[in-house]
């Protein structure tokens, strides 16, 4: 389902400024809607499993995210 390798952004190292931004929100539009959800989540988990950079802590799906900005 994911045709490209994921982009993993390492946090900036700033010795004098502590990093407080631990969470971010990313919204994807699935081409096949709910029927693609299981495959998409499995692909995400496969790419980030064991990563010290990313941990999926919440997964939300619904049309209410359509106009999210």
PyMOL Python script that loads the backbone (N, CA, C, O; Angstrom):
from pymol import cmd

cmd.read_pdbstr("""\
ATOM      1  N   UNK A   1       0.813  -1.191   0.000  1.00  0.00           N
ATOM      2  CA  UNK A   1       0.000   0.000   0.000  1.00  0.00           C
ATOM      3  C   UNK A   1       0.859   1.257   0.000  1.00  0.00           C
ATOM      4  O   UNK A   1       0.560   2.201  -0.732  1.00  0.00           O
ATOM      5  N   UNK A   2       1.903   1.291   0.792  1.00  0.00           N
ATOM      6  CA  UNK A   2       2.806   2.428   0.787  1.00  0.00           C
ATOM      7  C   UNK A   2       3.895   2.144  -0.230  1.00  0.00           C
ATOM      8  O   UNK A   2       4.694   1.228  -0.037  1.00  0.00           O
ATOM      9  N   UNK A   3       3.942   2.912  -1.311  1.00  0.00           N
ATOM     10  CA  UNK A   3       4.878   2.633  -2.384  1.00  0.00           C
ATOM     11  C   UNK A   3       6.237   3.256  -2.144  1.00  0.00           C
ATOM     12  O   UNK A   3       7.200   2.890  -2.818  1.00  0.00           O
ATOM     13  N   UNK A   4       6.347   4.174  -1.218  1.00  0.00           N
ATOM     14  CA  UNK A   4       7.611   4.822  -0.941  1.00  0.00           C
ATOM     15  C   UNK A   4       8.049   4.497   0.475  1.00  0.00           C
ATOM     16  O   UNK A   4       7.239   4.165   1.341  1.00  0.00           O
ATOM     17  N   UNK A   5       9.351   4.603   0.684  1.00  0.00           N
ATOM     18  CA  UNK A   5       9.877   4.409   2.025  1.00  0.00           C
ATOM     19  C   UNK A   5       9.392   5.557   2.903  1.00  0.00           C
ATOM     20  O   UNK A   5       9.270   6.684   2.424  1.00  0.00           O
ATOM     21  N   UNK A   6       9.115   5.295   4.169  1.00  0.00           N
ATOM     22  CA  UNK A   6       8.653   6.374   5.049  1.00  0.00           C
ATOM     23  C   UNK A   6       9.752   7.402   5.281  1.00  0.00           C
ATOM     24  O   UNK A   6      10.939   7.080   5.241  1.00  0.00           O
ATOM     25  N   UNK A   7       9.348   8.617   5.519  1.00  0.00           N
ATOM     26  CA  UNK A   7      10.286   9.680   5.846  1.00  0.00           C
ATOM     27  C   UNK A   7      10.335   9.775   7.357  1.00  0.00           C
ATOM     28  O   UNK A   7       9.329  10.070   8.002  1.00  0.00           O
ATOM     29  N   UNK A   8      11.497   9.527   7.915  1.00  0.00           N
ATOM     30  CA  UNK A   8      11.666   9.581   9.364  1.00  0.00           C
ATOM     31  C   UNK A   8      12.522  10.796   9.682  1.00  0.00           C
ATOM     32  O   UNK A   8      13.659  10.907   9.224  1.00  0.00           O
ATOM     33  N   UNK A   9      11.972  11.692  10.459  1.00  0.00           N
ATOM     34  CA  UNK A   9      12.673  12.920  10.803  1.00  0.00           C
ATOM     35  C   UNK A   9      13.202  12.782  12.214  1.00  0.00           C
ATOM     36  O   UNK A   9      12.439  12.612  13.165  1.00  0.00           O
ATOM     37  N   UNK A  10      14.501  12.857  12.342  1.00  0.00           N
ATOM     38  CA  UNK A  10      15.118  12.793  13.655  1.00  0.00           C
ATOM     39  C   UNK A  10      14.932  14.143  14.344  1.00  0.00           C
ATOM     40  O   UNK A  10      14.986  15.182  13.687  1.00  0.00           O
ATOM     41  N   UNK A  11      14.714  14.139  15.656  1.00  0.00           N
ATOM     42  CA  UNK A  11      14.555  15.408  16.366  1.00  0.00           C
ATOM     43  C   UNK A  11      15.841  16.226  16.324  1.00  0.00           C
ATOM     44  O   UNK A  11      16.942  15.676  16.322  1.00  0.00           O
ATOM     45  N   UNK A  12      15.684  17.541  16.291  1.00  0.00           N
ATOM     46  CA  UNK A  12      16.844  18.416  16.328  1.00  0.00           C
ATOM     47  C   UNK A  12      17.506  18.328  17.692  1.00  0.00           C
ATOM     48  O   UNK A  12      16.832  18.228  18.718  1.00  0.00           O
ATOM     49  N   UNK A  13      18.806  18.365  17.695  1.00  0.00           N
ATOM     50  CA  UNK A  13      19.547  18.321  18.956  1.00  0.00           C
ATOM     51  C   UNK A  13      19.918  19.750  19.333  1.00  0.00           C
ATOM     52  O   UNK A  13      20.719  20.398  18.659  1.00  0.00           O
ATOM     53  N   UNK A  14      19.332  20.218  20.400  1.00  0.00           N
ATOM     54  CA  UNK A  14      19.612  21.561  20.913  1.00  0.00           C
ATOM     55  C   UNK A  14      19.989  21.420  22.375  1.00  0.00           C
ATOM     56  O   UNK A  14      19.152  21.087  23.214  1.00  0.00           O
ATOM     57  N   UNK A  15      21.211  21.667  22.666  1.00  0.00           N
ATOM     58  CA  UNK A  15      21.673  21.454  24.032  1.00  0.00           C
ATOM     59  C   UNK A  15      21.108  22.475  25.017  1.00  0.00           C
ATOM     60  O   UNK A  15      20.958  22.163  26.199  1.00  0.00           O
ATOM     61  N   UNK A  16      20.792  23.686  24.559  1.00  0.00           N
ATOM     62  CA  UNK A  16      20.316  24.716  25.479  1.00  0.00           C
ATOM     63  C   UNK A  16      18.800  24.869  25.492  1.00  0.00           C
ATOM     64  O   UNK A  16      18.276  25.619  26.317  1.00  0.00           O
ATOM     65  N   UNK A  17      18.075  24.185  24.605  1.00  0.00           N
ATOM     66  CA  UNK A  17      16.612  24.248  24.575  1.00  0.00           C
ATOM     67  C   UNK A  17      16.034  22.843  24.687  1.00  0.00           C
ATOM     68  O   UNK A  17      16.228  22.030  23.783  1.00  0.00           O
ATOM     69  N   UNK A  18      15.334  22.540  25.769  1.00  0.00           N
ATOM     70  CA  UNK A  18      14.721  21.212  25.863  1.00  0.00           C
ATOM     71  C   UNK A  18      13.589  21.062  24.849  1.00  0.00           C
ATOM     72  O   UNK A  18      12.914  22.037  24.518  1.00  0.00           O
ATOM     73  N   UNK A  19      13.388  19.864  24.365  1.00  0.00           N
ATOM     74  CA  UNK A  19      12.333  19.596  23.397  1.00  0.00           C
ATOM     75  C   UNK A  19      11.058  19.206  24.123  1.00  0.00           C
ATOM     76  O   UNK A  19      11.054  18.252  24.902  1.00  0.00           O
ATOM     77  N   UNK A  20       9.975  19.934  23.876  1.00  0.00           N
ATOM     78  CA  UNK A  20       8.700  19.657  24.515  1.00  0.00           C
ATOM     79  C   UNK A  20       7.686  19.073  23.545  1.00  0.00           C
ATOM     80  O   UNK A  20       6.680  18.510  23.976  1.00  0.00           O
ATOM     81  N   UNK A  21       7.929  19.195  22.250  1.00  0.00           N
ATOM     82  CA  UNK A  21       6.978  18.722  21.249  1.00  0.00           C
ATOM     83  C   UNK A  21       7.134  17.221  21.049  1.00  0.00           C
ATOM     84  O   UNK A  21       7.900  16.781  20.191  1.00  0.00           O
ATOM     85  N   UNK A  22       6.409  16.437  21.838  1.00  0.00           N
ATOM     86  CA  UNK A  22       6.515  14.988  21.751  1.00  0.00           C
ATOM     87  C   UNK A  22       5.486  14.382  20.812  1.00  0.00           C
ATOM     88  O   UNK A  22       5.649  13.238  20.387  1.00  0.00           O
ATOM     89  N   UNK A  23       4.437  15.113  20.479  1.00  0.00           N
ATOM     90  CA  UNK A  23       3.348  14.563  19.672  1.00  0.00           C
ATOM     91  C   UNK A  23       3.106  15.434  18.446  1.00  0.00           C
ATOM     92  O   UNK A  23       3.289  16.651  18.490  1.00  0.00           O
ATOM     93  N   UNK A  24       2.698  14.809  17.369  1.00  0.00           N
ATOM     94  CA  UNK A  24       2.249  15.537  16.187  1.00  0.00           C
ATOM     95  C   UNK A  24       1.061  14.784  15.600  1.00  0.00           C
ATOM     96  O   UNK A  24       0.866  13.601  15.878  1.00  0.00           O
ATOM     97  N   UNK A  25       0.280  15.470  14.797  1.00  0.00           N
ATOM     98  CA  UNK A  25      -0.890  14.865  14.166  1.00  0.00           C
ATOM     99  C   UNK A  25      -0.668  14.820  12.666  1.00  0.00           C
ATOM    100  O   UNK A  25      -0.268  15.814  12.061  1.00  0.00           O
ATOM    101  N   UNK A  26      -0.927  13.674  12.072  1.00  0.00           N
ATOM    102  CA  UNK A  26      -0.819  13.498  10.627  1.00  0.00           C
ATOM    103  C   UNK A  26      -2.145  12.936  10.146  1.00  0.00           C
ATOM    104  O   UNK A  26      -2.650  11.967  10.714  1.00  0.00           O
ATOM    105  N   UNK A  27      -2.712  13.532   9.107  1.00  0.00           N
ATOM    106  CA  UNK A  27      -3.994  13.077   8.569  1.00  0.00           C
ATOM    107  C   UNK A  27      -3.767  12.535   7.165  1.00  0.00           C
ATOM    108  O   UNK A  27      -3.227  13.232   6.307  1.00  0.00           O
ATOM    109  N   UNK A  28      -4.179  11.295   6.931  1.00  0.00           N
ATOM    110  CA  UNK A  28      -4.075  10.649   5.626  1.00  0.00           C
ATOM    111  C   UNK A  28      -5.472  10.470   5.052  1.00  0.00           C
ATOM    112  O   UNK A  28      -6.435  10.283   5.796  1.00  0.00           O
ATOM    113  N   UNK A  29      -5.581  10.526   3.735  1.00  0.00           N
ATOM    114  CA  UNK A  29      -6.845  10.204   3.068  1.00  0.00           C
ATOM    115  C   UNK A  29      -6.655   8.845   2.408  1.00  0.00           C
ATOM    116  O   UNK A  29      -5.811   8.691   1.525  1.00  0.00           O
ATOM    117  N   UNK A  30      -7.437   7.865   2.834  1.00  0.00           N
ATOM    118  CA  UNK A  30      -7.337   6.509   2.294  1.00  0.00           C
ATOM    119  C   UNK A  30      -8.191   6.398   1.042  1.00  0.00           C
ATOM    120  O   UNK A  30      -9.376   6.727   1.069  1.00  0.00           O
ATOM    121  N   UNK A  31      -7.603   5.939  -0.049  1.00  0.00           N
ATOM    122  CA  UNK A  31      -8.308   5.847  -1.327  1.00  0.00           C
ATOM    123  C   UNK A  31      -9.517   4.925  -1.254  1.00  0.00           C
ATOM    124  O   UNK A  31     -10.539   5.206  -1.879  1.00  0.00           O
ATOM    125  N   UNK A  32      -9.422   3.830  -0.504  1.00  0.00           N
ATOM    126  CA  UNK A  32     -10.520   2.868  -0.423  1.00  0.00           C
ATOM    127  C   UNK A  32     -11.312   2.979   0.874  1.00  0.00           C
ATOM    128  O   UNK A  32     -12.058   2.063   1.220  1.00  0.00           O
ATOM    129  N   UNK A  33     -11.162   4.081   1.591  1.00  0.00           N
ATOM    130  CA  UNK A  33     -11.930   4.309   2.807  1.00  0.00           C
ATOM    131  C   UNK A  33     -11.680   3.270   3.885  1.00  0.00           C
ATOM    132  O   UNK A  33     -10.553   2.812   4.076  1.00  0.00           O
ATOM    133  N   UNK A  34     -12.740   2.906   4.586  1.00  0.00           N
ATOM    134  CA  UNK A  34     -12.622   1.983   5.723  1.00  0.00           C
ATOM    135  C   UNK A  34     -12.059   0.622   5.343  1.00  0.00           C
ATOM    136  O   UNK A  34     -11.398  -0.024   6.156  1.00  0.00           O
ATOM    137  N   UNK A  35     -12.315   0.185   4.123  1.00  0.00           N
ATOM    138  CA  UNK A  35     -11.812  -1.135   3.724  1.00  0.00           C
ATOM    139  C   UNK A  35     -10.288  -1.163   3.656  1.00  0.00           C
ATOM    140  O   UNK A  35      -9.695  -2.241   3.707  1.00  0.00           O
ATOM    141  N   UNK A  36      -9.645  -0.007   3.542  1.00  0.00           N
ATOM    142  CA  UNK A  36      -8.186   0.059   3.472  1.00  0.00           C
ATOM    143  C   UNK A  36      -7.545   0.282   4.836  1.00  0.00           C
ATOM    144  O   UNK A  36      -6.321   0.233   4.958  1.00  0.00           O
ATOM    145  N   UNK A  37      -8.356   0.526   5.864  1.00  0.00           N
ATOM    146  CA  UNK A  37      -7.825   0.895   7.170  1.00  0.00           C
ATOM    147  C   UNK A  37      -6.912  -0.168   7.766  1.00  0.00           C
ATOM    148  O   UNK A  37      -5.822   0.157   8.237  1.00  0.00           O
ATOM    149  N   UNK A  38      -7.330  -1.422   7.754  1.00  0.00           N
ATOM    150  CA  UNK A  38      -6.525  -2.481   8.353  1.00  0.00           C
ATOM    151  C   UNK A  38      -5.175  -2.630   7.682  1.00  0.00           C
ATOM    152  O   UNK A  38      -4.152  -2.757   8.354  1.00  0.00           O
ATOM    153  N   UNK A  39      -5.168  -2.616   6.364  1.00  0.00           N
ATOM    154  CA  UNK A  39      -3.920  -2.744   5.607  1.00  0.00           C
ATOM    155  C   UNK A  39      -3.010  -1.545   5.858  1.00  0.00           C
ATOM    156  O   UNK A  39      -1.800  -1.700   6.019  1.00  0.00           O
ATOM    157  N   UNK A  40      -3.594  -0.359   5.890  1.00  0.00           N
ATOM    158  CA  UNK A  40      -2.818   0.853   6.120  1.00  0.00           C
ATOM    159  C   UNK A  40      -2.172   0.841   7.501  1.00  0.00           C
ATOM    160  O   UNK A  40      -0.989   1.153   7.639  1.00  0.00           O
ATOM    161  N   UNK A  41      -2.937   0.486   8.512  1.00  0.00           N
ATOM    162  CA  UNK A  41      -2.396   0.440   9.868  1.00  0.00           C
ATOM    163  C   UNK A  41      -1.311  -0.621   9.984  1.00  0.00           C
ATOM    164  O   UNK A  41      -0.307  -0.409  10.664  1.00  0.00           O
ATOM    165  N   UNK A  42      -1.501  -1.758   9.328  1.00  0.00           N
ATOM    166  CA  UNK A  42      -0.478  -2.810   9.330  1.00  0.00           C
ATOM    167  C   UNK A  42       0.813  -2.318   8.682  1.00  0.00           C
ATOM    168  O   UNK A  42       1.903  -2.610   9.174  1.00  0.00           O
ATOM    169  N   UNK A  43       0.699  -1.573   7.581  1.00  0.00           N
ATOM    170  CA  UNK A  43       1.886  -1.019   6.917  1.00  0.00           C
ATOM    171  C   UNK A  43       2.595  -0.012   7.813  1.00  0.00           C
ATOM    172  O   UNK A  43       3.823  -0.021   7.905  1.00  0.00           O
ATOM    173  N   UNK A  44       1.833   0.854   8.471  1.00  0.00           N
ATOM    174  CA  UNK A  44       2.447   1.819   9.385  1.00  0.00           C
ATOM    175  C   UNK A  44       3.203   1.108  10.501  1.00  0.00           C
ATOM    176  O   UNK A  44       4.344   1.455  10.806  1.00  0.00           O
ATOM    177  N   UNK A  45       2.572   0.127  11.098  1.00  0.00           N
ATOM    178  CA  UNK A  45       3.197  -0.613  12.196  1.00  0.00           C
ATOM    179  C   UNK A  45       4.458  -1.323  11.727  1.00  0.00           C
ATOM    180  O   UNK A  45       5.458  -1.365  12.444  1.00  0.00           O
ATOM    181  N   UNK A  46       4.409  -1.879  10.526  1.00  0.00           N
ATOM    182  CA  UNK A  46       5.567  -2.599   9.990  1.00  0.00           C
ATOM    183  C   UNK A  46       6.760  -1.660   9.824  1.00  0.00           C
ATOM    184  O   UNK A  46       7.895  -2.035  10.117  1.00  0.00           O
ATOM    185  N   UNK A  47       6.502  -0.444   9.355  1.00  0.00           N
ATOM    186  CA  UNK A  47       7.594   0.498   9.116  1.00  0.00           C
ATOM    187  C   UNK A  47       8.154   1.094  10.400  1.00  0.00           C
ATOM    188  O   UNK A  47       9.339   1.420  10.468  1.00  0.00           O
ATOM    189  N   UNK A  48       7.314   1.238  11.413  1.00  0.00           N
ATOM    190  CA  UNK A  48       7.762   1.895  12.632  1.00  0.00           C
ATOM    191  C   UNK A  48       7.991   0.948  13.799  1.00  0.00           C
ATOM    192  O   UNK A  48       8.396   1.397  14.872  1.00  0.00           O
ATOM    193  N   UNK A  49       7.747  -0.338  13.629  1.00  0.00           N
ATOM    194  CA  UNK A  49       7.920  -1.311  14.704  1.00  0.00           C
ATOM    195  C   UNK A  49       9.369  -1.324  15.177  1.00  0.00           C
ATOM    196  O   UNK A  49      10.287  -1.491  14.374  1.00  0.00           O
ATOM    197  N   UNK A  50       9.568  -1.151  16.447  1.00  0.00           N
ATOM    198  CA  UNK A  50      10.909  -1.166  17.021  1.00  0.00           C
ATOM    199  C   UNK A  50      11.669   0.137  16.830  1.00  0.00           C
ATOM    200  O   UNK A  50      12.845   0.221  17.184  1.00  0.00           O
ATOM    201  N   UNK A  51      11.024   1.146  16.282  1.00  0.00           N
ATOM    202  CA  UNK A  51      11.684   2.425  16.049  1.00  0.00           C
ATOM    203  C   UNK A  51      11.808   3.189  17.358  1.00  0.00           C
ATOM    204  O   UNK A  51      10.874   3.232  18.160  1.00  0.00           O
ATOM    205  N   UNK A  52      12.952   3.780  17.559  1.00  0.00           N
ATOM    206  CA  UNK A  52      13.104   4.634  18.738  1.00  0.00           C
ATOM    207  C   UNK A  52      12.688   6.065  18.410  1.00  0.00           C
ATOM    208  O   UNK A  52      12.713   6.936  19.279  1.00  0.00           O
ATOM    209  N   UNK A  53      12.304   6.309  17.154  1.00  0.00           N
ATOM    210  CA  UNK A  53      11.915   7.642  16.720  1.00  0.00           C
ATOM    211  C   UNK A  53      10.413   7.856  16.799  1.00  0.00           C
ATOM    212  O   UNK A  53       9.962   8.937  17.178  1.00  0.00           O
ATOM    213  N   UNK A  54       9.632   6.838  16.447  1.00  0.00           N
ATOM    214  CA  UNK A  54       8.180   6.981  16.332  1.00  0.00           C
ATOM    215  C   UNK A  54       7.471   5.857  17.058  1.00  0.00           C
ATOM    216  O   UNK A  54       7.882   4.699  16.984  1.00  0.00           O
ATOM    217  N   UNK A  55       6.408   6.205  17.757  1.00  0.00           N
ATOM    218  CA  UNK A  55       5.516   5.225  18.368  1.00  0.00           C
ATOM    219  C   UNK A  55       4.091   5.668  18.061  1.00  0.00           C
ATOM    220  O   UNK A  55       3.722   6.807  18.348  1.00  0.00           O
ATOM    221  N   UNK A  56       3.292   4.786  17.483  1.00  0.00           N
ATOM    222  CA  UNK A  56       1.902   5.117  17.192  1.00  0.00           C
ATOM    223  C   UNK A  56       1.121   4.986  18.495  1.00  0.00           C
ATOM    224  O   UNK A  56       0.977   3.887  19.030  1.00  0.00           O
ATOM    225  N   UNK A  57       0.614   6.118  19.008  1.00  0.00           N
ATOM    226  CA  UNK A  57      -0.100   6.098  20.282  1.00  0.00           C
ATOM    227  C   UNK A  57      -1.604   6.268  20.117  1.00  0.00           C
ATOM    228  O   UNK A  57      -2.364   5.978  21.040  1.00  0.00           O
ATOM    229  N   UNK A  58      -2.042   6.737  18.943  1.00  0.00           N
ATOM    230  CA  UNK A  58      -3.471   6.912  18.702  1.00  0.00           C
ATOM    231  C   UNK A  58      -3.715   6.804  17.208  1.00  0.00           C
ATOM    232  O   UNK A  58      -2.961   7.343  16.397  1.00  0.00           O
ATOM    233  N   UNK A  59      -4.788   6.094  16.856  1.00  0.00           N
ATOM    234  CA  UNK A  59      -5.189   5.979  15.455  1.00  0.00           C
ATOM    235  C   UNK A  59      -6.665   6.298  15.391  1.00  0.00           C
ATOM    236  O   UNK A  59      -7.471   5.657  16.065  1.00  0.00           O
ATOM    237  N   UNK A  60      -7.025   7.277  14.591  1.00  0.00           N
ATOM    238  CA  UNK A  60      -8.415   7.719  14.511  1.00  0.00           C
ATOM    239  C   UNK A  60      -8.821   7.788  13.049  1.00  0.00           C
ATOM    240  O   UNK A  60      -8.040   8.212  12.197  1.00  0.00           O
ATOM    241  N   UNK A  61     -10.049   7.369  12.764  1.00  0.00           N
ATOM    242  CA  UNK A  61     -10.535   7.395  11.391  1.00  0.00           C
ATOM    243  C   UNK A  61     -11.948   7.939  11.363  1.00  0.00           C
ATOM    244  O   UNK A  61     -12.746   7.656  12.257  1.00  0.00           O
ATOM    245  N   UNK A  62     -12.258   8.716  10.344  1.00  0.00           N
ATOM    246  CA  UNK A  62     -13.616   9.216  10.200  1.00  0.00           C
ATOM    247  C   UNK A  62     -13.684  10.427   9.298  1.00  0.00           C
ATOM    248  O   UNK A  62     -12.692  11.124   9.085  1.00  0.00           O
ATOM    249  N   UNK A  63     -14.865  10.664   8.774  1.00  0.00           N
ATOM    250  CA  UNK A  63     -15.069  11.802   7.883  1.00  0.00           C
ATOM    251  C   UNK A  63     -14.917  13.140   8.598  1.00  0.00           C
ATOM    252  O   UNK A  63     -14.730  14.170   7.950  1.00  0.00           O
ATOM    253  N   UNK A  64     -14.995  13.134   9.922  1.00  0.00           N
ATOM    254  CA  UNK A  64     -14.838  14.387  10.663  1.00  0.00           C
ATOM    255  C   UNK A  64     -13.431  14.966  10.490  1.00  0.00           C
ATOM    256  O   UNK A  64     -13.210  16.139  10.791  1.00  0.00           O
ATOM    257  N   UNK A  65     -12.479  14.159  10.008  1.00  0.00           N
ATOM    258  CA  UNK A  65     -11.116  14.634   9.775  1.00  0.00           C
ATOM    259  C   UNK A  65     -10.957  15.270   8.397  1.00  0.00           C
ATOM    260  O   UNK A  65      -9.906  15.831   8.088  1.00  0.00           O
ATOM    261  N   UNK A  66     -11.985  15.186   7.576  1.00  0.00           N
ATOM    262  CA  UNK A  66     -11.916  15.653   6.185  1.00  0.00           C
ATOM    263  C   UNK A  66     -11.467  17.104   6.074  1.00  0.00           C
ATOM    264  O   UNK A  66     -10.591  17.413   5.267  1.00  0.00           O
ATOM    265  N   UNK A  67     -12.039  17.986   6.854  1.00  0.00           N
ATOM    266  CA  UNK A  67     -11.718  19.408   6.757  1.00  0.00           C
ATOM    267  C   UNK A  67     -10.731  19.849   7.824  1.00  0.00           C
ATOM    268  O   UNK A  67     -10.619  21.039   8.121  1.00  0.00           O
ATOM    269  N   UNK A  68     -10.020  18.897   8.396  1.00  0.00           N
ATOM    270  CA  UNK A  68      -9.063  19.215   9.451  1.00  0.00           C
ATOM    271  C   UNK A  68      -7.875  19.953   8.864  1.00  0.00           C
ATOM    272  O   UNK A  68      -7.313  19.528   7.854  1.00  0.00           O
ATOM    273  N   UNK A  69      -7.498  21.027   9.475  1.00  0.00           N
ATOM    274  CA  UNK A  69      -6.314  21.779   9.030  1.00  0.00           C
ATOM    275  C   UNK A  69      -5.635  22.362  10.231  1.00  0.00           C
ATOM    276  O   UNK A  69      -4.614  23.036  10.096  1.00  0.00           O
TER     277      UNK A  69
END
""", "prot")
cmd.dss("prot")
cmd.show_as("cartoon", "prot")
cmd.util.cbc("prot")
cmd.orient("prot")
